Amino acid sequence: MRHERLTLLSSETRVFRRLLMAGMALTMAACLPAAQAMAAEPFLLGYQRPDGAITVLLHGDVVDPYFAAKALISADDAHTNVRSAAVKWIEWLMPRQKAGGNFDRFCDRNGSIVACAQADADDSAIALWIELLVRYTPNTKMSPKWQSSMDSSIRYLDGLYDAHRGVYQISPTLPVALLMDNVEVYEAMQALTAYYTRNGNAGAAGKWRSRSQNLSENIKKVFWASGRYEPSTQHLADHSFYPTEVAQVFPILSDIGIPGQSSATFYAKWMKRNCQAWLELPKHDYPWGLVALASQKFGDKSAISCWHAHAAPFRHGAHWNVLEESLFTAFEAQLADPLAPAQCCMPLPS
């Protein structure tokens, strides 16, 4: 089923590949006892269990390593302290890492967490795991347990490298490369570069810097075409907000950037073209708080405030998951008075 869904990705409308899985998880969700729903961090109330597991949905029974890691890293990027929650999550997931270095998804079955499905995409889940480990290693140098886990994941990720294109494919059985996934692999390489630089290992830092630079160039070669990024190496017939417009945001969230212009200029043009459609998304689709993360990067506080106001009525609804929750809560702590709707989607000051 996964293979058919991905090979028919062009027929999907608006719903992003991973967020579609969250919608599927909704049908399996079951409320846990209130004591189990207590979170380790305020922004994860109802999502992080006392044992450290992080569910996709509020009081849910599905645990997806991609969603948990993306939520933690995104909240951190939004200037929220997530170290306690991240370390508890890492300690929960590490014993459940597969021997080859990759991960399954998990479900609660009568109070026990068991593997219940393959990861939606190996490349991105592993990249985020590596980034978590280097961001939150408790000491200057990783413990042997954490190092062993990271080494195993790096070996698995290396096996997903498409030498012909110079980018990473979804899994050993899905030879399709996705823009977002490759941006996340690039960010993991950047995190490794920073980690080894902090530890004075110039050789390892140089290796990962070179690998990240090569991947950045190959991402542009493979995915950039006709003035925009293509979401996939597979032809997509659907050019609606998802996946086409969403895909443009990820390279500017990293420092891969846009060929021939600054990321800030591209962001301003993107927001002018898509602001209203983005803010209207929560009425029928996922609200895409990651766009608000880009708004923060480029100093567009009004866009963050508008997104928060438009998304609030739909919080914990059918199109809400731990990633949206982590960003909603992170931005809520930083906002002053929300903007009135008439003030939304105004052009950025020149």
Secondary structure, 3 states (H helix, E strand, C coil): CHHHHHHCHHHCCCCCHHHHHHHHHHCCCCCCCHHHHCCCCHHHCCCECCCCCECCCCCCCEECHHHHHHHHHHHHHCCCCCHHHHHHHHHHHHHHCCCCCCCEEEEEECCEEEEEEECCCHHHHHHHHHHHHHHHCCCCCCCHHHHHHHHHHHHHHHCCEECCCCEECCECCECCCEHHHHHHHHHHHHHHHHHHHHCCCHHHHHHHHHHHHHHHHHHHHHHEECCEECCECCCCCCCCHHHHHHHHHHHHHCCCCECCECHHHHHHHHHHHHHHHHHHHHHCCCCCHHHHHHHHHCCCHHHHHHHHHHHHHHCCCCCCCHHHHHHHHHHHCCCCCCCCHHHCCCCCCC
